[in-house]
């Protein structure tokens, strides 16, 4: 790297450290353990995980878990892109150093999609219709409720349709990626590439 590039990298690094300190100060002042918002956020994180443990179909746990992890990863990317570009912000977090909202990214949203996916697998329902219905519920019921409670804030003009597109995109990518790996698991493609005899 040349000198100007190194200087810019160092400027960005210092700015990120400063921003991290500001988030910590903000959390200590407004989002700490003694605020009711913190406990709502914590409940939104813990309760879905408990529900998963209690109700996940054990026979399909890896299949459903892979799908849920895919939802988590792609939803987290979407959330980070939105927050880093100032489209929205979460005024209350479990911990100040998470880039977005780990409550939604790692628990509430993935678990909701997982349970829906499990229901669809076990009952032969149309994934796309049910997934869009869940996405509408998140974008036009959950997020407005969070706005009303002060748990979610748009950086500029409210745009719930943009949120809907994000939820639908995450649902599509997670489904298609899961379908790809299920196909590879059931096919002989991997075994043939390794020179193994195809299973009968």
C-alpha positions in Angstrom: 0.0 0.0 0.0 1.2 3.5 -0.8 1.3 6.3 1.8 -2.0 7.9 0.9 -3.8 4.6 1.1 -2.3 3.8 4.5 -3.3 7.3 5.8 -6.9 6.7 4.6 -7.0 3.3 6.2 -5.7 4.7 9.5 -8.3 7.5 9.3 -11.1 5.0 8.8 -9.8 2.7 11.6 -9.6 5.6 14.1 -13.1 6.7 13.1 -14.5 3.2 13.6 -12.9 3.1 17.1 -14.3 6.5 17.9 -17.8 5.4 16.7 -17.6 2.2 18.8 -16.8 4.3 21.9 -19.8 6.5 21.1 -22.1 3.5 20.8 -20.8 2.2 24.2 -21.5 5.6 25.8 -24.9 5.8 24.2 -25.7 2.2 25.4 -24.7 3.0 28.9 -26.9 6.2 29.0 -30.0 4.9 27.1 -30.0 1.2 26.4 -28.6 -0.4 29.6 -30.0 -3.2 31.9 -32.2 -0.8 33.8 -34.3 0.3 30.8 -37.5 -1.6 29.9 -36.5 -1.5 26.2 -33.4 -3.7 27.0 -35.6 -6.4 28.6 -38.0 -6.3 25.6 -35.1 -6.7 23.3 -33.7 -9.5 25.4 -37.0 -11.3 25.4 -37.2 -11.1 21.6 -33.8 -12.8 21.6 -34.2 -15.5 24.2 -37.9 -16.6 23.7 -37.5 -17.6 20.0 -34.5 -19.7 20.8 -36.4 -21.5 23.6 -39.3 -22.1 21.1 -36.8 -23.6 18.6 -35.4 -26.0 21.2 -38.9 -27.1 22.1 -40.6 -27.3 18.8 -38.0 -28.0 16.0 -38.6 -31.3 14.2 -35.6 -33.4 15.4 -35.7 -35.6 12.3 -35.2 -32.6 10.1 -33.1 -30.5 12.4 -30.0 -30.2 10.1 -32.2 -29.4 7.1 -34.2 -26.8 8.9 -31.2 -25.5 10.8 -29.2 -25.0 7.6 -32.2 -23.0 6.2 -32.5 -21.0 9.4 -28.7 -20.3 9.4 -29.0 -19.1 5.8 -31.8 -16.7 6.8 -29.7 -15.4 9.7 -26.6 -14.8 7.5 -28.4 -13.0 4.6 -30.7 -11.1 6.9 -27.7 -9.9 9.0 -26.0 -8.7 5.8 -29.2 -6.9 4.8 -29.5 -5.3 8.2 -25.9 -4.2 8.3 -26.2 -2.6 4.8 -29.2 -0.7 6.0 -27.7 0.5 9.2 -24.3 1.3 7.7 -25.9 3.4 4.9 -28.1 5.3 7.4 -31.4 3.8 6.1 -32.5 2.7 9.6 -31.1 2.3 13.1 -31.9 0.3 16.2 -31.9 2.7 19.3 -31.7 -0.3 21.7 -29.3 -3.2 21.5 -28.3 -6.1 23.7 -24.7 -5.0 23.4 -23.3 -1.8 22.0 -20.7 -3.4 19.8 -23.0 -5.3 17.5 -23.3 -3.6 14.1 -27.0 -4.0 13.9 -29.7 -5.8 15.9 -28.6 -9.3 16.9 -32.1 -9.8 18.4 -33.7 -9.9 15.0 -30.7 -11.0 13.0 -29.8 -14.1 15.1 -33.1 -15.1 16.7 -36.5 -13.7 16.0 -36.4 -13.5 12.2 -34.4 -16.8 11.6 -36.6 -18.7 14.1 -39.8 -17.4 12.5 -38.7 -18.4 9.1 -37.5 -21.8 10.4 -40.8 -22.6 12.0 -42.6 -21.6 8.9 -40.3 -23.7 6.7 -40.8 -26.7 9.0 -44.6 -26.2 8.8 -44.4 -26.1 5.0 -42.1 -29.2 4.8 -44.4 -31.2 7.1 -47.7 -30.1 5.4 -46.8 -29.7 1.8 -47.7 -26.0 1.6 -46.6 -23.5 -1.0 -43.4 -22.0 0.3 -43.5 -18.8 -1.7 -47.0 -17.8 -0.7 -46.4 -18.5 3.0 -43.0 -16.8 3.0 -44.4 -13.7 1.4 -47.2 -13.7 4.0 -44.6 -13.8 6.8 -42.5 -11.1 5.1 -45.6 -8.8 4.9 -46.2 -9.5 8.6 -42.6 -8.5 9.5 -42.5 -5.4 7.2 -46.0 -4.1 7.9 -46.9 -5.3 11.4 -43.7 -6.0 13.4 -41.6 -3.1 12.1 -44.3 -0.5 12.5 -44.9 -1.8 16.1 -41.2 -1.5 16.7 -41.2 2.1 15.4 -44.1 2.9 17.7 -42.2 1.5 20.7 -39.0 3.3 19.7 -37.1 0.1 19.0 -36.6 0.8 15.3 -36.0 4.2 13.6 -35.8 5.1 10.0 -32.9 7.4 9.1 -34.9 9.3 6.6 -38.4 8.8 5.2 -40.2 5.6 6.4 -40.1 2.9 3.7 -41.7 -0.3 4.8 -41.8 -1.5 1.2 -38.0 -1.5 1.1 -38.1 -3.7 4.3 -40.6 -6.1 2.6 -38.3 -6.5 -0.4 -35.4 -7.3 2.0 -37.5 -9.9 3.8 -38.6 -11.5 0.6 -35.1 -11.5 -0.9 -33.7 -13.2 2.2 -36.5 -15.8 2.1 -35.8 -16.6 -1.6 -32.0 -16.8 -1.2 -32.2 -19.0 1.9 -34.7 -21.3 0.2 -32.7 -21.6 -3.1 -29.4 -22.2 -1.2 -31.0 -24.9 0.9 -32.5 -26.5 -2.1 -29.1 -26.5 -3.8 -27.5 -28.3 -0.9 -30.3 -30.8 -0.5 -30.0 -31.6 -4.2 -26.3 -32.1 -3.9 -26.8 -34.3 -0.8 -29.4 -36.5 -2.6 -27.6 -36.6 -6.0 -24.5 -38.5 -7.0 -22.7 -35.4 -8.2 -20.3 -35.2 -5.2 -19.5 -38.9 -5.1 -18.9 -39.0 -8.9 -16.5 -36.1 -8.6 -14.5 -38.0 -6.0 -14.3 -41.1 -8.2 -16.6 -43.1 -6.0 -19.2 -45.6 -7.3 -22.6 -44.0 -7.5 -25.0 -45.3 -4.8 -27.9 -47.4 -6.0 
